[in-house]
Amino acid sequence: MKHVRLLFSLGCLGLFLYLCAFKVGNSDFWWHIKAGQVLRESGWISLDPFAYTRIGEAYLATHEWLAQVILSTFYDLGTWAGITILRIGLIGLAFGIPLLLHRKNLWVNSAVAVLAVASARPALTDRPQLFTFVLFSLVLCLCIAYPEAHPKKRKNILLLLPVIIILWSNLHGAASLIGIALFGALYIQQLLKGRSNLTLLSFCLGAMLVAPFVAPGGIANITYLYDLFTEKSAGLIEEWKPGPWGWYLKHTAVFWILGAVSLWYGRRNLVFSLLVFLGIGYLSRTAQRHEILFIITSLTLIIYQLRYSKSWNAIITRMQHRRIAFPVGLIIVFIFLGSFTYVRAYDINRNYHLHGFGVFAPMRSASAFIKREQITGNMFNNYNAGGELLFYDHKVFLDGRNLDYGYEYVLRAVNAGMDPALWDELEQQYNFTHAVIYYSLQAQMDPLPYTDLLDADPDWSLVYLDDWAVVYRKVESGKWKVDKEIMTITPKNLENQKIPREMGQQSFRTMESELNTIIRSQPEGVKGRMYLAKLYTAIEAYDEAQILLLEALAVQPNNFRIYLSLTKLGMERGRWNEALVSIKRAKRKAGFSGVSINEDRIEEIRQKALSNN
């Protein structure tokens, strides 16, 4: 049975690696890398180097400086591969450290760890938070190990904890206060037990309370956290809001149940365990970004408590003596775990364009266009575009540092996308010469923020468009007036792929030319190819349409919309077998949540295919 356990553990390791293998693509990632590069090249950042609207103003986001240095070093050494290796290592530590609490049952606990990683997958992005997950896990496990350890080892733990908090405070600022809270739960437990070593515990607690100030920013670590909770701009960011109960329970319900059951049967260091379980559980309901901390907490307590449960260990022992049932049971568990892992990873990677390896850089082509065309002056950009644009050395209007800009500033920028009067106010105040909009994140909204407003404004001309971003230029000369008059493709009709009801030869040629420009400007995009394929289908140029769709498929093989386009092309040509194959593939590629393919349409195509045969 030893070999069976080993194979199961290796299988779980494979699932873990699958979960952690995805493209670099978080919008905040880029400004963290740029900040780290500036820190390494020029030293401490005192004045804002990124936003032209904050020239001469204090740079506030200093609390993650060490994480930014580390991230940028790995990126500069190995680009996406360096970051991927770092990510796998940090996630492995965060969820692997708890496994050391009970090495004997590593094989079964590794399955729970994979379940935890899969549940926490939305939070596993390439940001300084990864360091918090590791250090949170480490402090939690050290607090658990303290009452169980030999007195000499206890002293070592108490010496180590303040050092960890110092490191944590430099990696992720006041997030280290969570570690102090974990130790506070241990302190309360030992206090209630009346243990004689409270003096050492008190010294350790005092040292941990001082530790957050041992950083270049000093008290700024604490004031930044205070501002975060008192300044209203955090309320504009989705991850700082509690998720809907359905979303929350989808990620955490199993860990609430397993954690509670393990506490009931283990009851080891119950005061500490309950305080941490309920305290971090409450924290997880205050913001989506805290849910992963509860998952790590529950994973750790499950492993720890069940280690001391006689009934659980007896069950595990009996299972291993069943020569047929044991391996069969593990196969069933692995199939379930593998299916859950695949579903979670596939849906998240589909939603955020993270399939495979490399980087997802939606602003890269728009930035290259601006530099190539030598467009200068004050740029407007929306919230999610700023982090990547400043990485490409653009002076931005806004990026992910919401506290640096303040609530009123961020709110005006967000609302200006739907309010022409507010947009005019901003335009007059900052004298914009061009605007870069990351429109695809809000492409299903009607009206489409910013782009619908600028498309209707005669003072602005659309000069660049791709799958994700759009660039507008303020009308300055007759040249841009002409461009304004002949531009046909807009972000909305590129996204919706609607063909005009009446389309003459001139209109067709204009659209064809613009779509070919879109295709050339962003080879990794597919919307231009799909739209042009639709135009060719409308004039019965079926072979040209199919070539374009197959090219799109080579670029984005997991895009279910391309298969839907191939389905429609097959139907148009009367090739029902091809249409059936395409729509079945579309259903598979659409994933498991958020998208549904019409089953009646599939059945209709199936019947047509059967009748043709």
C-alpha positions as CSV (number, residue, x, y, z in Angstrom):
1,M,0.0,0.0,0.0
2,K,3.0,2.3,0.3
3,H,3.3,2.5,-3.4
4,V,-0.4,3.3,-3.7
5,R,-0.1,6.2,-1.3
6,L,3.0,7.4,-3.1
7,L,1.2,7.4,-6.5
8,F,-1.8,9.2,-5.0
9,S,0.5,11.9,-3.5
10,L,2.3,12.3,-6.9
11,G,-1.1,12.6,-8.6
12,C,-2.1,15.3,-6.2
13,L,1.2,17.1,-6.9
14,G,0.4,17.0,-10.6
15,L,-3.0,18.5,-9.9
16,F,-1.4,21.2,-7.9
17,L,1.0,22.1,-10.7
18,Y,-1.9,22.2,-13.2
19,L,-3.7,24.7,-11.0
20,C,-0.6,26.9,-10.7
21,A,0.3,26.8,-14.4
22,F,-1.3,29.8,-16.1
23,K,-0.3,33.0,-17.9
24,V,0.8,36.1,-16.0
25,G,-2.0,38.5,-16.5
26,N,-3.2,40.6,-13.4
27,S,-3.6,44.3,-14.2
28,D,-1.8,45.3,-11.0
29,F,1.1,43.0,-11.7
30,W,2.6,45.4,-14.1
31,W,2.9,48.4,-11.8
32,H,4.4,46.2,-9.1
33,I,7.0,45.1,-11.6
34,K,7.7,48.7,-12.7
35,A,7.9,49.9,-9.1
36,G,10.3,47.1,-8.2
37,Q,12.5,48.1,-11.2
38,V,12.5,51.7,-10.1
39,L,13.4,50.7,-6.6
40,R,16.3,48.6,-7.8
41,E,17.6,51.2,-10.2
42,S,17.0,54.5,-8.3
43,G,16.4,53.6,-4.7
44,W,13.5,54.6,-2.5
45,I,10.5,56.2,-4.2
46,S,9.4,59.4,-2.5
47,L,7.6,61.3,-5.2
48,D,5.1,59.8,-7.6
49,P,6.9,58.7,-10.8
50,F,4.0,57.3,-12.7
51,A,1.0,59.7,-12.9
52,Y,1.3,63.1,-14.6
53,T,-1.5,64.3,-12.4
54,R,0.5,63.6,-9.3
55,I,3.9,65.2,-10.2
56,G,5.6,66.4,-7.1
57,E,3.1,64.6,-4.8
58,A,4.2,61.9,-2.3
59,Y,4.3,58.3,-3.4
60,L,2.2,56.5,-0.8
61,A,2.2,52.8,-2.0
62,T,5.5,51.9,-0.3
63,H,4.2,49.1,1.9
64,E,5.0,46.3,-0.6
65,W,8.4,47.5,-1.6
66,L,10.3,44.3,-0.9
67,A,7.7,42.1,-2.7
68,Q,8.0,44.4,-5.7
69,V,11.8,44.1,-5.7
70,I,11.6,40.3,-5.6
71,L,8.8,40.1,-8.3
72,S,10.7,42.5,-10.6
73,T,14.0,40.5,-10.1
74,F,12.3,37.3,-11.1
75,Y,10.6,39.0,-14.1
76,D,13.8,40.6,-15.3
77,L,15.7,37.3,-15.0
78,G,13.1,35.0,-16.6
79,T,10.1,37.1,-17.8
80,W,6.9,35.1,-17.5
81,A,8.8,31.9,-16.7
82,G,10.6,33.5,-13.8
83,I,7.2,34.7,-12.4
84,T,5.6,31.3,-12.9
85,I,8.4,29.5,-11.0
86,L,8.1,32.1,-8.2
87,R,4.3,31.7,-8.1
88,I,4.4,27.9,-7.9
89,G,7.0,28.1,-5.2
90,L,5.0,30.6,-3.1
91,I,1.7,28.8,-3.5
92,G,3.4,25.5,-2.7
93,L,4.7,26.9,0.5
94,A,1.4,28.5,1.5
95,F,-0.5,25.2,1.2
96,G,2.4,22.8,1.8
97,I,3.6,24.1,5.2
98,P,0.4,22.8,6.9
99,L,1.1,19.3,5.5
100,L,4.2,19.2,7.8
101,L,1.9,19.1,10.8
102,H,1.1,15.5,10.1
103,R,3.6,13.9,7.8
104,K,2.4,10.4,8.4
105,N,-0.9,11.1,6.6
106,L,0.7,13.3,3.9
107,W,-1.0,11.3,1.2
108,V,-4.5,11.9,2.4
109,N,-3.9,15.5,3.5
110,S,-2.4,16.3,0.1
111,A,-5.9,15.7,-1.3
112,V,-7.4,18.3,1.1
113,A,-4.6,20.7,0.2
114,V,-5.3,20.4,-3.6
115,L,-9.0,21.0,-2.8
116,A,-8.0,24.1,-0.9
117,V,-5.8,25.4,-3.8
118,A,-8.6,24.8,-6.3
119,S,-11.1,26.6,-4.1
120,A,-8.7,29.5,-3.6
121,R,-7.7,29.7,-7.3
122,P,-9.2,33.2,-8.0
123,A,-6.9,34.7,-5.4
124,L,-3.7,33.1,-6.7
125,T,-2.6,36.0,-8.9
126,D,1.0,37.4,-9.2
127,R,0.9,40.1,-6.6
128,P,2.5,40.8,-3.2
129,Q,-0.5,38.9,-1.6
130,L,1.3,35.7,-2.5
131,F,3.9,36.5,0.2
132,T,1.2,37.1,2.7
133,F,-0.3,33.7,2.1
134,V,3.0,32.0,2.8
135,L,3.8,34.0,5.9
136,F,0.2,33.7,7.2
137,S,0.5,29.9,6.8
138,L,3.9,29.9,8.5
139,V,2.8,31.9,11.5
140,L,-0.3,29.9,12.0
141,C,1.6,26.6,11.9
142,L,4.2,28.0,14.4
143,C,1.5,29.1,16.8
144,I,0.0,25.6,16.5
145,A,3.4,23.9,17.0
146,Y,4.2,26.1,20.1
147,P,2.1,24.2,22.7
148,E,3.2,20.9,21.3
149,A,6.9,21.6,21.2
150,H,9.7,20.9,23.7
151,P,10.5,24.0,25.9
152,K,13.8,24.7,24.1
153,K,12.0,24.7,20.7
154,R,9.3,27.0,22.1
155,K,12.0,29.6,22.8
156,N,13.1,29.3,19.2
157,I,9.6,29.8,18.0
158,L,9.2,33.0,20.1
159,L,12.5,34.3,18.7
160,L,11.4,33.6,15.1
161,L,8.0,35.1,15.1
162,P,9.0,38.8,15.4
163,V,11.5,38.3,12.6
164,I,8.7,36.9,10.4
165,I,6.6,39.9,11.2
166,I,9.4,42.3,10.2
167,L,9.8,40.4,6.9
168,W,6.1,40.3,6.4
169,S,5.8,44.1,7.1
170,N,8.3,44.8,4.3
171,L,6.7,42.4,1.9
172,H,3.1,43.4,2.3
173,G,2.8,46.2,4.9
174,A,0.2,46.1,7.6
175,A,-1.1,42.7,6.4
176,S,1.4,41.5,9.0
177,L,-1.1,42.6,11.7
178,I,-3.0,39.4,10.8
179,G,0.0,37.4,12.0
180,I,0.0,39.4,15.3
181,A,-3.7,38.5,15.7
182,L,-2.9,34.8,15.3
183,F,-0.3,35.0,18.0
184,G,-2.8,37.0,20.1
185,A,-5.1,34.0,20.0
186,L,-2.3,31.8,21.2
187,Y,-1.5,34.3,24.0
188,I,-5.1,34.3,25.2
189,Q,-5.2,30.5,25.3
190,Q,-2.0,30.3,27.3
191,L,-3.2,33.1,29.6
192,L,-6.4,31.2,30.3
193,K,-4.4,28.1,31.0
194,G,-2.2,30.0,33.5
195,R,1.1,28.8,32.0
196,S,4.3,29.9,33.8
197,N,6.1,31.1,30.6
198,L,3.8,34.1,30.1
199,T,6.8,36.4,30.5
200,L,8.5,35.1,27.4
201,L,5.1,35.2,25.5
202,S,4.6,38.8,26.6
203,F,8.0,39.8,25.4
204,C,7.3,38.1,22.1
205,L,4.0,39.8,21.7
206,G,5.7,43.2,22.5
207,A,8.4,42.5,19.9
208,M,5.7,41.6,17.3
209,L,3.8,44.8,18.0
210,V,6.9,46.8,17.3
211,A,7.9,44.7,14.2
212,P,5.6,46.4,11.7
213,F,7.5,49.7,12.2
214,V,10.8,48.1,11.3
215,A,10.5,49.0,7.6
216,P,11.7,51.9,5.5
217,G,8.1,53.3,5.5
218,G,7.9,52.9,9.3
219,I,4.5,54.1,10.6
220,A,3.3,54.5,7.0
221,N,2.6,50.8,7.0
222,I,0.0,51.3,9.7
223,T,-1.4,54.6,8.4
224,Y,-1.8,53.1,5.0
225,L,-4.0,50.4,6.5
226,Y,-6.0,53.0,8.5
227,D,-6.5,55.0,5.3
228,L,-7.6,51.9,3.4
229,F,-10.4,51.2,5.9
230,T,-11.4,54.8,6.4
231,E,-11.0,56.2,2.9
232,K,-13.9,55.3,0.7
233,S,-12.0,54.5,-2.5
234,A,-11.6,50.8,-1.3
235,G,-15.4,50.5,-1.7
236,L,-14.9,51.0,-5.5
237,I,-12.8,47.9,-5.7
238,E,-14.5,44.5,-6.1
239,E,-12.1,42.4,-4.1
240,W,-12.4,44.7,-1.1
241,K,-16.2,44.0,-1.0
242,P,-17.8,40.9,0.5
243,G,-18.9,38.5,-2.2
244,P,-22.5,37.4,-2.6
245,W,-23.4,34.5,-0.3
246,G,-23.7,32.1,-3.1
247,W,-20.2,33.0,-4.4
248,Y,-18.8,32.9,-0.9
249,L,-20.2,29.5,0.0
250,K,-19.1,28.0,-3.3
251,H,-15.5,28.7,-2.2
252,T,-15.6,28.1,1.5
253,A,-18.6,26.0,2.5
254,V,-16.7,22.7,2.4
255,F,-14.0,24.2,4.6
256,W,-16.5,25.5,7.1
257,I,-17.9,22.0,7.4
258,L,-14.6,20.1,7.4
259,G,-13.1,22.6,9.8
260,A,-16.0,22.4,12.3
261,V,-16.0,18.6,12.2
262,S,-12.3,18.4,12.7
263,L,-12.5,20.7,15.7
264,W,-15.3,18.6,17.2
265,Y,-13.4,15.4,17.0
266,G,-9.9,16.8,17.6
267,R,-10.5,19.5,20.3
268,R,-6.7,20.1,20.5
269,N,-5.8,23.6,21.9
270,L,-9.5,24.4,21.5
271,V,-9.4,28.0,22.6
272,F,-6.7,29.0,20.1
273,S,-8.3,26.9,17.4
274,L,-11.8,28.3,17.8
275,L,-10.6,31.9,18.1
276,V,-8.6,31.6,14.8
277,F,-11.3,29.6,13.0
278,L,-14.1,32.0,13.8
279,G,-11.9,35.1,13.7
280,I,-10.5,34.5,10.2
281,G,-13.9,33.1,9.2
282,Y,-15.4,36.5,10.1
283,L,-12.6,38.3,8.3
284,S,-13.3,36.2,5.1
285,R,-16.8,37.7,5.0
286,T,-15.6,41.3,5.1
287,A,-13.8,41.1,1.7
288,Q,-13.4,38.6,-1.1
289,R,-9.6,38.9,-0.9
290,H,-9.7,37.5,2.6
291,E,-11.5,34.3,1.7
292,I,-8.2,32.5,0.9
293,L,-6.9,33.2,4.5
294,F,-9.9,31.3,5.8
295,I,-9.3,28.4,3.4
296,I,-5.6,28.2,4.6
297,T,-6.8,28.4,8.2
298,S,-9.3,25.6,7.8
299,L,-6.8,23.4,5.9
300,T,-4.3,23.8,8.7
301,L,-6.8,23.1,11.5
302,I,-8.2,20.1,9.7
303,I,-4.7,18.5,9.4
304,Y,-3.8,19.5,13.0
305,Q,-7.0,18.4,14.7
306,L,-7.4,15.1,12.8
307,R,-3.8,14.2,13.7
308,Y,-5.0,13.8,17.3
309,S,-8.4,12.2,16.5
310,K,-8.3,8.5,17.5
311,S,-11.4,7.7,15.5
312,W,-10.1,9.3,12.3
313,N,-6.7,7.6,12.5
314,A,-8.4,4.3,13.2
315,I,-10.5,4.8,10.0
316,I,-7.4,5.6,8.0
317,T,-5.6,2.5,9.3
318,R,-8.5,0.2,8.5
319,M,-8.8,1.7,5.0
320,Q,-5.2,0.9,4.2
321,H,-5.6,-2.8,5.1
322,R,-8.3,-3.3,2.4
323,R,-6.2,-4.4,-0.5
324,I,-8.9,-3.8,-3.2
325,A,-11.2,-1.2,-1.7
326,F,-8.3,1.1,-0.7
327,P,-6.8,1.6,-4.2
328,V,-10.2,1.7,-5.8
329,G,-11.4,4.3,-3.3
330,L,-8.3,6.4,-4.0
331,I,-9.0,6.2,-7.7
332,I,-12.5,7.5,-7.1
333,V,-11.3,10.3,-4.9
334,F,-8.6,11.2,-7.4
335,I,-11.2,11.3,-10.3
336,F,-13.4,13.6,-8.2
337,L,-10.5,15.8,-7.2
338,G,-9.2,15.9,-10.8
339,S,-12.6,16.9,-12.2
340,F,-13.1,19.6,-9.6
341,T,-9.5,20.9,-10.3
342,Y,-10.1,21.0,-14.0
343,V,-13.4,22.7,-13.8
344,R,-12.1,25.4,-11.5
345,A,-8.9,26.1,-13.4
346,Y,-10.5,26.0,-16.8
347,D,-13.3,28.4,-16.0
348,I,-11.0,30.9,-14.4
349,N,-8.4,30.7,-17.2
350,R,-11.2,31.1,-19.8
351,N,-12.7,34.2,-18.0
352,Y,-9.3,35.9,-17.7
353,H,-7.5,34.8,-20.8
354,L,-4.9,32.9,-18.8
355,H,-4.8,29.5,-20.6
356,G,-1.2,28.2,-21.2
357,F,2.0,29.9,-20.4
358,G,3.3,33.4,-21.2
359,V,1.7,36.8,-20.5
360,F,-1.7,38.3,-21.1
361,A,-0.9,41.9,-21.9
362,P,-4.0,43.6,-23.3
363,M,-2.5,47.1,-23.4
364,R,0.7,46.1,-25.2
365,S,-0.5,46.7,-28.8
366,A,-2.2,50.0,-27.9
367,S,0.9,51.2,-26.2
368,A,3.0,50.3,-29.3
369,F,0.6,52.2,-31.5
370,I,0.9,55.3,-29.4
371,K,4.7,55.2,-29.5
372,R,4.8,54.4,-33.2
373,E,2.5,57.3,-34.0
374,Q,4.3,59.6,-31.6
375,I,1.1,60.6,-29.8
376,T,2.1,62.9,-27.0
377,G,0.4,65.0,-24.3
378,N,-1.9,64.2,-21.4
379,M,-3.4,60.7,-21.7
380,F,-6.7,59.6,-20.1
381,N,-6.9,56.0,-19.3
382,N,-9.5,54.0,-17.3
383,Y,-8.8,52.2,-14.0
384,N,-7.7,48.8,-15.2
385,A,-5.5,50.1,-18.0
386,G,-3.2,52.2,-15.9
387,G,-1.0,49.5,-14.3
388,E,0.1,48.0,-17.6
389,L,0.5,51.4,-19.4
390,L,2.8,52.8,-16.7
391,F,4.9,49.6,-17.1
392,Y,5.4,50.7,-20.8
393,D,6.6,54.1,-19.5
394,H,3.4,56.1,-20.2
395,K,2.5,58.8,-17.7
396,V,-0.9,57.7,-16.6
397,F,-4.1,59.4,-15.4
398,L,-5.1,56.5,-13.1
399,D,-3.9,53.1,-12.0
400,G,-4.5,50.6,-9.3
401,R,-3.1,52.7,-6.4
402,N,-6.6,53.9,-5.4
403,L,-5.4,55.4,-2.1
404,D,-2.8,57.5,-3.8
405,Y,-5.5,59.1,-5.9
406,G,-8.3,59.3,-3.4
407,Y,-12.0,58.5,-3.5
408,E,-13.2,61.6,-5.2
409,Y,-10.6,61.4,-8.0
410,V,-11.3,57.7,-8.7
411,L,-15.1,58.2,-8.6
412,R,-15.0,61.1,-11.0
413,A,-12.8,59.0,-13.4
414,V,-15.2,56.0,-13.2
415,N,-18.4,58.1,-13.5
416,A,-17.0,60.1,-16.4
417,G,-17.4,57.0,-18.6
418,M,-21.2,57.4,-18.5
419,D,-21.6,61.1,-17.9
420,P,-20.7,63.5,-20.8
421,A,-20.8,66.6,-18.6
422,L,-18.4,65.0,-16.1
423,W,-16.2,63.9,-19.0
424,D,-16.1,67.5,-20.3
425,E,-15.1,68.7,-16.9
426,L,-12.2,66.3,-16.7
427,E,-11.1,67.1,-20.3
428,Q,-11.0,70.8,-19.6
429,Q,-9.2,70.3,-16.3
430,Y,-6.5,68.0,-17.6
431,N,-6.4,68.9,-21.3
432,F,-6.4,65.4,-22.6
433,T,-4.9,64.8,-26.0
434,H,-5.6,61.1,-26.2
435,A,-7.5,58.4,-24.4
436,V,-6.7,54.7,-23.9
437,I,-9.6,52.5,-22.8
438,Y,-9.5,48.9,-21.7
439,Y,-13.1,48.4,-23.0
440,S,-13.4,44.6,-23.1
441,L,-13.9,44.2,-19.4
442,Q,-17.2,46.1,-19.6
443,A,-18.1,45.1,-23.2
444,Q,-21.5,43.7,-22.2
445,M,-22.6,47.0,-20.7
446,D,-25.0,49.3,-22.6
447,P,-24.0,52.0,-23.1
448,L,-20.3,50.9,-23.2
449,P,-18.4,53.2,-20.8
450,Y,-16.2,55.8,-22.3
451,T,-16.2,54.4,-25.9
452,D,-19.8,55.1,-26.7
453,L,-19.4,58.6,-25.3
454,L,-16.3,59.3,-27.3
455,D,-17.7,57.7,-30.5
456,A,-20.6,60.3,-30.3
457,D,-18.3,63.2,-29.6
458,P,-17.2,65.1,-32.8
459,D,-14.1,66.3,-30.9
460,W,-12.6,62.8,-30.6
461,S,-11.4,60.4,-33.3
462,L,-11.0,56.7,-33.0
463,V,-7.5,55.9,-34.2
464,Y,-6.8,52.4,-32.9
465,L,-8.9,49.4,-31.9
466,D,-8.1,45.8,-31.0
467,D,-9.7,42.9,-29.0
468,W,-9.2,44.6,-25.7
469,A,-8.1,48.2,-26.0
470,V,-9.1,51.3,-27.9
471,V,-7.2,54.6,-28.5
472,Y,-8.9,57.9,-29.2
473,R,-7.2,61.1,-30.2
474,K,-8.5,64.6,-29.7
475,V,-9.4,66.3,-33.0
476,E,-6.6,68.8,-33.7
477,S,-6.5,69.1,-37.5
478,G,-8.4,68.3,-40.7
479,K,-6.7,64.9,-40.8
480,W,-8.5,63.7,-37.8
481,K,-11.8,65.1,-39.0
482,V,-11.5,62.9,-42.1
483,D,-10.7,59.9,-40.0
484,K,-13.7,60.6,-37.9
485,E,-16.0,60.6,-40.9
486,I,-14.9,57.3,-42.4
487,M,-14.3,55.2,-39.3
488,T,-16.9,52.4,-39.3
489,I,-15.7,49.8,-36.8
490,T,-16.3,50.8,-33.2
491,P,-15.6,48.9,-29.9
492,K,-19.3,48.1,-29.6
493,N,-19.8,46.6,-33.0
494,L,-16.5,44.8,-33.0
495,E,-17.5,43.2,-29.7
496,N,-21.1,42.4,-30.9
497,Q,-20.0,41.6,-34.4
498,K,-23.2,43.1,-36.0
499,I,-23.3,43.6,-39.7
500,P,-25.0,46.7,-40.9
501,R,-28.5,46.1,-42.5
502,E,-27.5,48.0,-45.6
503,M,-24.0,47.6,-46.7
504,G,-22.9,48.9,-50.1
505,Q,-19.6,48.0,-51.8
506,Q,-17.8,51.1,-50.5
507,S,-18.9,50.3,-46.9
508,F,-17.8,46.7,-47.3
509,R,-14.4,47.7,-48.6
510,T,-14.0,50.2,-45.7
511,M,-14.9,47.7,-43.1
512,E,-12.7,45.1,-44.7
513,S,-9.7,47.4,-44.7
514,E,-10.2,48.5,-41.1
515,L,-10.6,44.9,-39.9
516,N,-7.4,43.9,-41.7
517,T,-5.7,46.7,-39.9
518,I,-7.0,45.4,-36.6
519,I,-5.8,41.9,-37.4
520,R,-2.3,43.2,-38.3
521,S,-2.0,45.4,-35.3
522,Q,-2.7,42.6,-32.8
523,P,-1.8,39.2,-34.1
524,E,-2.9,37.5,-30.8
525,G,-6.4,38.9,-31.1
526,V,-9.3,37.1,-32.8
527,K,-12.3,39.6,-32.9
528,G,-11.1,41.2,-36.1
529,R,-10.8,37.8,-37.9
530,M,-14.2,36.7,-36.6
531,Y,-15.9,39.9,-37.7
532,L,-14.3,39.8,-41.1
533,A,-15.2,36.1,-41.5
534,K,-18.8,37.1,-40.8
535,L,-18.6,39.8,-43.5
536,Y,-17.3,37.2,-45.9
537,T,-20.0,34.8,-45.0
538,A,-22.6,37.5,-45.7
539,I,-21.3,37.7,-49.3
540,E,-20.9,33.9,-49.6
541,A,-17.1,34.0,-49.6
542,Y,-17.1,30.9,-47.5
543,D,-13.6,29.7,-48.1
544,E,-12.1,33.0,-47.1
545,A,-14.3,33.0,-44.0
546,Q,-13.2,29.6,-43.0
547,I,-9.5,30.4,-43.4
548,L,-9.9,33.4,-41.1
549,L,-11.7,31.4,-38.4
550,L,-9.1,28.6,-38.5
551,E,-6.4,31.3,-38.1
552,A,-8.3,32.6,-35.1
553,L,-8.5,29.1,-33.7
554,A,-4.8,28.7,-34.0
555,V,-4.3,31.9,-31.9
556,Q,-6.9,31.1,-29.3
557,P,-7.8,27.4,-29.4
558,N,-9.9,27.6,-26.2
559,N,-12.2,30.4,-27.4
560,F,-15.7,28.8,-27.7
561,R,-16.9,31.8,-29.7
562,I,-14.7,30.8,-32.6
563,Y,-16.4,27.4,-32.7
564,L,-19.8,29.1,-32.6
565,S,-18.7,31.1,-35.7
566,L,-17.6,27.9,-37.4
567,T,-21.0,26.4,-36.5
568,K,-22.8,29.2,-38.2
569,L,-20.5,29.0,-41.2
570,G,-21.2,25.2,-41.5
571,M,-25.0,25.9,-41.2
572,E,-24.8,28.6,-43.9
573,R,-23.0,26.2,-46.2
574,G,-25.4,23.3,-45.5
575,R,-22.5,21.3,-44.0
576,W,-24.4,20.0,-41.0
577,N,-21.9,17.4,-39.8
578,E,-19.2,20.1,-39.6
579,A,-21.7,22.4,-37.8
580,L,-22.5,19.6,-35.3
581,V,-18.8,18.9,-34.6
582,S,-18.2,22.7,-34.1
583,I,-21.1,23.3,-31.7
584,K,-20.2,20.3,-29.6
585,R,-16.6,21.7,-29.3
586,A,-18.0,25.1,-28.5
587,K,-20.0,23.5,-25.6
588,R,-16.8,21.9,-24.3
589,K,-14.7,25.0,-24.7
590,A,-17.4,27.2,-23.0
591,G,-16.5,25.7,-19.7
592,F,-18.8,25.0,-16.8
593,S,-20.0,28.3,-15.4
594,G,-21.2,31.6,-16.8
595,V,-21.8,30.4,-20.4
596,S,-24.5,28.1,-21.7
597,I,-24.9,26.7,-25.3
598,N,-28.5,26.3,-26.4
599,E,-29.3,22.6,-26.2
600,D,-32.2,23.0,-28.6
601,R,-29.9,24.4,-31.2
602,I,-27.5,21.4,-30.8
603,E,-30.4,19.0,-31.2
604,E,-31.7,20.9,-34.3
605,I,-28.2,20.7,-35.9
606,R,-28.0,17.0,-35.0
607,Q,-31.3,16.2,-36.7
608,K,-30.2,18.1,-39.8
609,A,-26.9,16.2,-39.9
610,L,-28.8,12.8,-39.5
611,S,-31.2,13.7,-42.3
612,N,-28.3,14.6,-44.6
613,N,-26.6,11.3,-44.0
